[in-house]
Amino acid sequence: MESQNRLRSRNQSHKTETQQQSSGIMNKEEGLDLISAEEAEVRISAKRQARFEARNMRMKEIEKKRKEEEKDPTSGNTSGPDSTLIKEEKRNQQRNYSSPRKSSSDCSSEGESENYNSNVRDLKIELKELEEKFRKTMVTNAGLDNEKSSLVYQIDLLKDRLEERDELHSLVKKELREKHRQVELLKKSHDDAERSVRLLQAQLDEQCLLLTERGFVKVGSTELIDTNDDDTIFPPKEEQEKRTRGIVSNETAHILSACGSGPLDLQIKRLAEERNDLQDTVGRLKLDLEEQKTNNLKLERLTSEEDAEKEAKRLIDEYKFKFQKCEQDSATLATNVARLETQVVRFKTAAETAERSEHELKAERRKLQRELRESSTRIDELETSNKHLEARLAKLKTAKSNLLKEL
Protein backbone atom coordinates (compact mmCIF):
# COMPACT_ATOMS: atom_id res chain seq x y z
CA MET A 1 0.00 0.00 0.00
CA GLU A 2 2.83 2.35 0.80
CA SER A 3 4.37 1.68 -2.60
CA GLN A 4 1.02 2.35 -4.30
CA ASN A 5 0.66 5.60 -2.40
CA ARG A 6 4.18 6.59 -3.37
CA LEU A 7 3.50 5.80 -7.03
CA ARG A 8 0.27 7.75 -6.90
CA SER A 9 2.01 10.70 -5.26
CA ARG A 10 4.74 10.58 -7.91
CA ASN A 11 2.17 10.47 -10.72
CA GLN A 12 0.24 13.35 -9.19
CA SER A 13 3.42 15.39 -8.73
CA HIS A 14 4.43 14.65 -12.32
CA LYS A 15 0.97 15.63 -13.54
CA THR A 16 1.09 18.86 -11.56
CA GLU A 17 4.55 19.57 -12.98
CA THR A 18 3.32 18.93 -16.52
CA GLN A 19 0.25 21.10 -15.88
CA GLN A 20 2.42 23.86 -14.46
CA GLN A 21 4.75 23.57 -17.41
CA SER A 22 1.82 23.65 -19.84
CA SER A 23 0.25 26.62 -18.00
CA GLY A 24 3.62 28.40 -17.98
CA ILE A 25 4.03 27.68 -21.68
CA MET A 26 0.53 29.00 -22.39
CA ASN A 27 1.24 32.19 -20.43
CA LYS A 28 4.53 32.63 -22.24
CA GLU A 29 2.86 31.99 -25.59
CA GLU A 30 0.25 34.62 -24.76
CA GLY A 31 3.11 37.02 -24.06
CA LEU A 32 4.71 36.13 -27.37
CA ASP A 33 1.73 37.61 -29.22
CA LEU A 34 2.97 41.04 -28.16
CA ILE A 35 6.44 40.49 -29.64
CA SER A 36 7.26 40.81 -33.30
CA ALA A 37 6.82 37.85 -35.65
CA GLU A 38 10.51 37.09 -36.09
CA GLU A 39 11.31 37.09 -32.35
CA ALA A 40 8.25 34.92 -31.71
CA GLU A 41 9.36 32.37 -34.29
CA VAL A 42 12.89 32.29 -32.81
CA ARG A 43 11.62 31.84 -29.27
CA ILE A 44 9.09 29.22 -30.28
CA SER A 45 11.74 27.23 -32.12
CA ALA A 46 14.11 27.47 -29.11
CA LYS A 47 11.38 26.34 -26.72
CA ARG A 48 10.41 23.55 -29.06
CA GLN A 49 14.03 22.35 -29.19
CA ALA A 50 14.38 22.51 -25.39
CA ARG A 51 11.09 20.66 -24.95
CA PHE A 52 12.20 18.01 -27.42
CA GLU A 53 15.54 17.54 -25.63
CA ALA A 54 13.84 17.33 -22.21
CA ARG A 55 11.37 14.80 -23.57
CA ASN A 56 14.18 12.70 -25.01
CA MET A 57 16.12 12.82 -21.73
CA ARG A 58 13.00 11.82 -19.79
CA MET A 59 12.29 8.95 -22.13
CA LYS A 60 15.91 7.79 -21.91
CA GLU A 61 15.80 7.82 -18.08
CA ILE A 62 12.54 5.89 -18.03
CA GLU A 63 13.90 3.36 -20.51
CA LYS A 64 17.12 3.01 -18.50
CA LYS A 65 15.23 2.40 -15.24
CA ARG A 66 12.99 -0.15 -16.92
CA LYS A 67 15.98 -2.04 -18.33
CA GLU A 68 17.74 -2.04 -14.93
CA GLU A 69 14.65 -3.41 -13.23
CA GLU A 70 14.26 -6.11 -15.88
CA LYS A 71 17.94 -7.14 -15.60
CA ASP A 72 18.30 -7.20 -11.77
CA PRO A 73 14.90 -7.16 -10.04
CA THR A 74 16.33 -8.71 -6.72
CA SER A 75 19.53 -6.64 -6.40
CA GLY A 76 20.19 -4.80 -3.20
CA ASN A 77 20.79 -1.50 -4.93
CA THR A 78 17.14 -1.23 -6.03
CA SER A 79 15.30 1.45 -4.18
CA GLY A 80 11.67 1.68 -3.25
CA PRO A 81 9.24 -1.03 -2.12
CA ASP A 82 11.25 -3.97 -3.64
CA SER A 83 14.26 -3.43 -1.33
CA THR A 84 12.07 -3.17 1.76
CA LEU A 85 10.24 -6.35 0.82
CA ILE A 86 13.50 -8.27 0.37
CA LYS A 87 14.79 -7.06 3.76
CA GLU A 88 11.61 -8.18 5.45
CA GLU A 89 11.91 -11.62 3.83
CA LYS A 90 15.45 -11.96 5.19
CA ARG A 91 14.29 -11.02 8.67
CA ASN A 92 11.54 -13.59 8.50
CA GLN A 93 13.99 -16.27 7.44
CA GLN A 94 16.30 -15.39 10.34
CA ARG A 95 13.41 -15.59 12.72
CA ASN A 96 12.49 -18.96 11.32
CA TYR A 97 16.01 -20.26 11.89
CA SER A 98 16.34 -18.78 15.38
CA SER A 99 13.03 -20.14 16.72
CA PRO A 100 12.60 -23.77 15.60
CA ARG A 101 10.45 -24.61 18.58
CA LYS A 102 7.57 -22.47 17.46
CA SER A 103 6.15 -24.59 14.66
CA SER A 104 2.70 -23.10 14.63
CA SER A 105 4.08 -19.61 14.34
CA ASP A 106 6.37 -20.76 11.50
CA CYS A 107 3.46 -22.05 9.50
CA SER A 108 1.58 -18.85 9.91
CA SER A 109 4.65 -16.81 8.94
CA GLU A 110 5.11 -18.93 5.81
CA GLY A 111 1.52 -18.25 4.78
CA GLU A 112 2.01 -14.57 5.39
CA SER A 113 5.24 -14.57 3.38
CA GLU A 114 3.46 -16.25 0.47
CA ASN A 115 0.72 -13.66 0.65
CA TYR A 116 3.33 -10.99 0.88
CA ASN A 117 5.17 -12.32 -2.18
CA SER A 118 1.94 -12.45 -4.15
CA ASN A 119 1.24 -8.85 -3.13
CA VAL A 120 4.75 -7.89 -4.23
CA ARG A 121 4.22 -9.53 -7.62
CA ASP A 122 0.90 -7.76 -7.99
CA LEU A 123 2.53 -4.46 -7.11
CA LYS A 124 5.29 -5.05 -9.65
CA ILE A 125 2.74 -5.85 -12.35
CA GLU A 126 0.75 -2.75 -11.40
CA LEU A 127 3.96 -0.72 -11.41
CA LYS A 128 4.82 -1.93 -14.91
CA GLU A 129 1.30 -1.12 -16.08
CA LEU A 130 1.58 2.33 -14.55
CA GLU A 131 4.98 2.84 -16.18
CA GLU A 132 3.52 1.75 -19.54
CA LYS A 133 0.59 4.12 -19.07
CA PHE A 134 2.98 6.87 -18.04
CA ARG A 135 5.10 6.29 -21.15
CA LYS A 136 2.01 6.33 -23.35
CA THR A 137 0.77 9.53 -21.72
CA MET A 138 4.22 11.09 -22.24
CA VAL A 139 4.11 10.13 -25.93
CA THR A 140 0.58 11.50 -26.30
CA ASN A 141 1.61 14.66 -24.44
CA ALA A 142 4.57 15.04 -26.80
CA GLY A 143 2.29 14.60 -29.83
CA LEU A 144 -0.20 17.09 -28.42
CA ASP A 145 2.63 19.49 -27.71
CA ASN A 146 3.84 19.17 -31.30
CA GLU A 147 0.31 19.70 -32.59
CA LYS A 148 -0.04 22.71 -30.32
CA SER A 149 3.23 24.20 -31.56
CA SER A 150 2.19 23.60 -35.18
CA LEU A 151 -1.17 25.25 -34.52
CA VAL A 152 0.55 28.20 -32.85
CA TYR A 153 2.83 28.51 -35.86
CA GLN A 154 -0.18 28.40 -38.20
CA ILE A 155 -1.89 31.08 -36.09
CA ASP A 156 1.23 33.25 -36.36
CA LEU A 157 1.25 32.74 -40.13
CA LEU A 158 -2.43 33.68 -40.31
CA LYS A 159 -1.74 36.76 -38.20
CA ASP A 160 1.08 37.74 -40.55
CA ARG A 161 -1.18 37.25 -43.56
CA LEU A 162 -3.89 39.27 -41.89
CA GLU A 163 -1.42 42.07 -41.18
CA GLU A 164 -0.29 41.96 -44.82
CA ARG A 165 -3.93 42.13 -45.94
CA ASP A 166 -4.51 45.07 -43.61
CA GLU A 167 -1.46 46.86 -45.00
CA LEU A 168 -2.60 46.15 -48.57
CA HIS A 169 -6.08 47.37 -47.70
CA SER A 170 -4.67 50.58 -46.21
CA LEU A 171 -2.48 51.10 -49.29
CA VAL A 172 -5.47 50.60 -51.58
CA LYS A 173 -7.49 53.05 -49.51
CA LYS A 174 -4.65 55.56 -49.66
CA GLU A 175 -4.38 55.15 -53.44
CA LEU A 176 -8.14 55.52 -53.74
CA ARG A 177 -8.05 58.75 -51.73
CA GLU A 178 -5.18 60.01 -53.91
CA LYS A 179 -7.07 59.18 -57.10
CA HIS A 180 -10.20 60.82 -55.72
CA ARG A 181 -8.18 63.93 -54.91
CA GLN A 182 -6.73 63.94 -58.44
CA VAL A 183 -10.22 63.58 -59.89
CA GLU A 184 -11.41 66.50 -57.78
CA LEU A 185 -8.46 68.57 -59.01
CA LEU A 186 -9.23 67.61 -62.61
CA LYS A 187 -12.87 68.54 -62.11
CA LYS A 188 -11.81 71.86 -60.62
CA SER A 189 -9.42 72.57 -63.51
CA HIS A 190 -12.11 71.54 -66.00
CA ASP A 191 -14.58 73.92 -64.33
CA ASP A 192 -11.96 76.68 -64.45
CA ALA A 193 -11.37 76.02 -68.15
CA GLU A 194 -15.09 76.10 -68.87
CA ARG A 195 -15.38 79.31 -66.86
CA SER A 196 -12.54 80.89 -68.84
CA VAL A 197 -14.15 79.76 -72.12
CA ARG A 198 -17.46 81.31 -71.06
CA LEU A 199 -15.62 84.48 -70.05
CA LEU A 200 -13.89 84.68 -73.44
CA GLN A 201 -17.20 84.08 -75.19
CA ALA A 202 -18.81 86.86 -73.16
CA GLN A 203 -15.88 89.16 -74.00
CA LEU A 204 -16.30 88.35 -77.70
CA ASP A 205 -20.03 89.05 -77.51
CA GLU A 206 -19.35 92.32 -75.70
CA GLN A 207 -16.76 93.23 -78.32
CA CYS A 208 -19.27 92.58 -81.12
CA LEU A 209 -21.86 94.71 -79.29
CA LEU A 210 -19.41 97.59 -78.83
CA LEU A 211 -18.38 97.42 -82.47
CA THR A 212 -21.98 97.57 -83.63
CA GLU A 213 -22.69 100.47 -81.27
CA ARG A 214 -19.71 102.47 -82.59
CA GLY A 215 -20.47 101.77 -86.20
CA PHE A 216 -17.74 99.26 -86.90
CA VAL A 217 -18.17 96.04 -88.78
CA LYS A 218 -16.22 92.78 -88.76
CA VAL A 219 -14.90 91.96 -92.18
CA GLY A 220 -13.64 88.52 -93.24
CA SER A 221 -14.80 84.94 -92.74
CA THR A 222 -13.79 82.85 -89.72
CA GLU A 223 -16.31 80.06 -89.92
CA LEU A 224 -15.49 76.66 -88.42
CA ILE A 225 -17.15 73.33 -89.06
CA ASP A 226 -18.68 72.07 -85.79
CA THR A 227 -19.56 68.40 -85.69
CA ASN A 228 -19.81 67.72 -81.94
CA ASP A 229 -19.40 69.62 -78.70
CA ASP A 230 -16.03 68.02 -78.02
CA ASP A 231 -14.37 67.79 -81.44
CA THR A 232 -14.11 70.67 -83.92
CA ILE A 233 -12.83 70.24 -87.49
CA PHE A 234 -10.67 73.21 -88.40
CA PRO A 235 -9.98 74.18 -92.04
CA PRO A 236 -6.60 73.41 -93.58
CA LYS A 237 -3.61 75.66 -92.90
CA GLU A 238 -3.56 77.19 -96.40
CA GLU A 239 -7.26 77.97 -96.18
CA GLN A 240 -6.77 79.48 -92.70
CA GLU A 241 -4.05 81.74 -94.08
CA LYS A 242 -6.47 82.94 -96.75
CA ARG A 243 -9.20 83.61 -94.21
CA THR A 244 -8.64 86.94 -92.45
CA ARG A 245 -10.87 89.29 -90.58
CA GLY A 246 -10.79 92.84 -89.41
CA ILE A 247 -12.80 95.63 -87.83
CA VAL A 248 -13.52 98.59 -90.08
CA SER A 249 -16.01 101.45 -90.25
CA ASN A 250 -19.20 101.30 -92.22
CA GLU A 251 -17.79 103.48 -95.00
CA THR A 252 -14.74 101.29 -95.38
CA ALA A 253 -16.95 98.23 -95.31
CA HIS A 254 -19.07 99.76 -98.05
CA ILE A 255 -15.92 100.43 -100.11
CA LEU A 256 -14.71 96.88 -99.55
CA SER A 257 -18.10 95.46 -100.43
CA ALA A 258 -17.94 97.41 -103.67
CA CYS A 259 -14.72 95.52 -104.44
CA GLY A 260 -16.65 92.26 -104.43
CA SER A 261 -17.20 89.36 -102.05
CA GLY A 262 -14.49 87.19 -100.60
CA PRO A 263 -11.85 87.31 -97.88
CA LEU A 264 -10.46 90.60 -96.65
CA ASP A 265 -7.06 89.99 -98.27
CA LEU A 266 -8.71 89.48 -101.64
CA GLN A 267 -10.77 92.66 -101.27
CA ILE A 268 -7.67 94.67 -100.32
CA LYS A 269 -5.80 93.21 -103.28
CA ARG A 270 -8.63 94.26 -105.56
CA LEU A 271 -8.57 97.75 -104.05
CA ALA A 272 -4.80 97.93 -104.56
CA GLU A 273 -5.22 96.82 -108.16
CA GLU A 274 -7.80 99.56 -108.68
CA ARG A 275 -5.37 102.08 -107.18
CA ASN A 276 -2.64 100.90 -109.52
CA ASP A 277 -5.06 101.19 -112.44
CA LEU A 278 -5.92 104.73 -111.40
CA GLN A 279 -2.24 105.61 -111.07
CA ASP A 280 -1.68 104.22 -114.56
CA THR A 281 -4.56 106.30 -115.88
CA VAL A 282 -3.12 109.38 -114.15
CA GLY A 283 0.24 108.70 -115.81
CA ARG A 284 -1.40 108.28 -119.17
CA LEU A 285 -3.33 111.50 -118.63
CA LYS A 286 -0.09 113.28 -117.78
CA LEU A 287 1.43 111.98 -121.00
CA ASP A 288 -1.65 113.10 -122.88
CA LEU A 289 -1.33 116.51 -121.22
CA GLU A 290 2.27 116.82 -122.29
CA GLU A 291 1.33 115.75 -125.77
CA GLN A 292 -1.49 118.24 -125.78
CA LYS A 293 0.89 120.94 -124.64
CA THR A 294 3.16 120.22 -127.55
CA ASN A 295 0.17 120.27 -129.83
CA ASN A 296 -0.90 123.59 -128.38
CA LEU A 297 2.54 125.00 -129.05
CA LYS A 298 2.23 123.89 -132.61
CA LEU A 299 -1.25 125.43 -132.80
CA GLU A 300 0.01 128.69 -131.43
CA ARG A 301 2.42 128.89 -134.23
CA LEU A 302 -0.27 128.15 -136.79
CA THR A 303 -3.20 130.16 -135.44
CA SER A 304 -3.47 133.50 -133.90
CA GLU A 305 -2.20 134.08 -130.45
CA GLU A 306 -5.57 134.99 -128.92
CA ASP A 307 -7.45 131.95 -130.18
CA ALA A 308 -4.58 129.74 -129.25
CA GLU A 309 -4.35 131.17 -125.77
CA LYS A 310 -8.08 130.80 -125.20
CA GLU A 311 -8.10 127.25 -126.45
CA ALA A 312 -4.98 126.43 -124.50
CA LYS A 313 -6.38 127.94 -121.31
CA ARG A 314 -9.59 126.02 -121.74
CA LEU A 315 -7.78 122.78 -122.34
CA ILE A 316 -5.32 123.44 -119.55
CA ASP A 317 -8.10 124.24 -117.11
CA GLU A 318 -9.97 121.15 -118.17
CA TYR A 319 -6.94 118.92 -117.85
CA LYS A 320 -5.93 120.54 -114.58
CA PHE A 321 -9.38 119.85 -113.20
CA LYS A 322 -9.23 116.25 -114.33
CA PHE A 323 -5.71 115.88 -113.00
CA GLN A 324 -6.60 117.36 -109.62
CA LYS A 325 -9.64 115.13 -109.42
CA CYS A 326 -7.54 112.08 -110.24
CA GLU A 327 -4.88 113.09 -107.72
CA GLN A 328 -7.54 113.54 -105.04
CA ASP A 329 -9.04 110.15 -105.85
CA SER A 330 -5.63 108.49 -105.79
CA ALA A 331 -4.70 110.23 -102.52
CA THR A 332 -7.92 109.15 -100.85
CA LEU A 333 -7.46 105.63 -102.14
CA ALA A 334 -3.83 105.56 -100.96
CA THR A 335 -4.78 106.76 -97.50
CA ASN A 336 -7.62 104.25 -97.33
CA VAL A 337 -5.31 101.46 -98.50
CA ALA A 338 -2.61 102.38 -95.97
CA ARG A 339 -5.13 102.63 -93.16
CA LEU A 340 -6.74 99.36 -94.18
CA GLU A 341 -3.36 97.64 -94.41
CA THR A 342 -2.40 98.75 -90.91
CA GLN A 343 -5.80 97.68 -89.61
CA VAL A 344 -5.49 94.38 -91.45
CA VAL A 345 -2.07 93.72 -89.92
CA ARG A 346 -3.27 94.65 -86.44
CA PHE A 347 -6.49 92.69 -86.66
CA LYS A 348 -4.72 89.76 -88.29
CA THR A 349 -2.35 89.48 -85.31
CA ALA A 350 -5.28 89.85 -82.91
CA ALA A 351 -7.24 87.22 -84.81
CA GLU A 352 -4.28 84.84 -84.85
CA THR A 353 -3.75 85.22 -81.10
CA ALA A 354 -7.48 84.76 -80.45
CA GLU A 355 -7.65 81.72 -82.71
CA ARG A 356 -4.52 80.27 -81.13
CA SER A 357 -5.91 80.77 -77.62
CA GLU A 358 -9.24 79.34 -78.72
CA HIS A 359 -7.55 76.28 -80.23
CA GLU A 360 -5.45 75.80 -77.09
CA LEU A 361 -8.52 76.09 -74.87
CA LYS A 362 -10.43 73.56 -76.96
CA ALA A 363 -7.47 71.17 -76.96
CA GLU A 364 -7.13 71.58 -73.20
CA ARG A 365 -10.85 70.95 -72.84
CA ARG A 366 -10.63 67.73 -74.86
CA LYS A 367 -7.58 66.64 -72.85
CA LEU A 368 -9.34 67.33 -69.54
CA GLN A 369 -12.44 65.44 -70.67
CA ARG A 370 -10.27 62.50 -71.73
CA GLU A 371 -8.44 62.52 -68.39
CA LEU A 372 -11.78 62.79 -66.58
CA ARG A 373 -13.10 59.73 -68.38
CA GLU A 374 -9.89 57.79 -67.64
CA SER A 375 -9.94 58.81 -63.98
CA SER A 376 -13.62 57.83 -63.66
CA THR A 377 -12.87 54.38 -65.13
CA ARG A 378 -9.87 54.05 -62.81
CA ILE A 379 -12.04 54.99 -59.82
CA ASP A 380 -14.60 52.35 -60.81
CA GLU A 381 -11.83 49.74 -61.08
CA LEU A 382 -10.39 50.73 -57.69
CA GLU A 383 -13.84 50.59 -56.09
CA THR A 384 -14.44 47.09 -57.45
CA SER A 385 -10.99 45.92 -56.29
CA ASN A 386 -11.65 47.52 -52.89
CA LYS A 387 -14.94 45.63 -52.61
CA HIS A 388 -13.17 42.36 -53.51
CA LEU A 389 -10.46 43.06 -50.91
CA GLU A 390 -13.07 43.89 -48.26
CA ALA A 391 -14.89 40.65 -49.02
CA ARG A 392 -11.65 38.67 -48.78
CA LEU A 393 -10.78 40.48 -45.52
CA ALA A 394 -14.19 39.59 -44.08
CA LYS A 395 -13.63 35.95 -45.07
CA LEU A 396 -10.19 35.99 -43.40
CA LYS A 397 -11.67 37.53 -40.24
CA THR A 398 -14.39 34.87 -40.10
CA ALA A 399 -11.80 32.13 -40.68
CA LYS A 400 -9.60 33.61 -37.93
CA SER A 401 -12.52 33.82 -35.49
CA ASN A 402 -13.52 30.23 -36.26
CA LEU A 403 -9.94 29.07 -35.78
CA LEU A 404 -9.66 30.91 -32.47
CA LYS A 405 -12.94 29.37 -31.33
CA GLU A 406 -11.69 25.90 -32.24
CA LEU A 407 -8.46 26.54 -30.31
Secondary structure, 3 states (H helix, E strand, C coil): CHHHHHHHHHHHHHHHHHHHHHHHHHHHHHHHCCCCHHHHHHHHHHHHHHHHHHHHHHHHHHHHHHHHHHHCCCCCCCCCHHHHHHHHHHHHHHHHHHCCCCHHHHHHHHHHHHHHHHHHHHHHHHHHHHHHHHHHHHHHHHHHHHHHHHHHHHHHHHHHHHHHHHHHHHHHHHHHHHHHHHHHHHHHHHHHHHHHHHHHHHHHHHHHHHHHHCCEEEEECCCCEECCCCCEECCCHHHHHHCCEEEEEHHHHHHHHHCCCCCHHHHHHHHHHHHHHHHHHHHHHHHHHHHHHHHHHHHHHHCCHHHHHHHHHHHHHHHHHHHHHHHHHHHHHHHHHHHHHHHHHHHHHHHHHHHHHHHHHHHHHHHHHHHHHHHHHHHHHHHHHHHHHHHHHHHHHHHHHHHHHHC
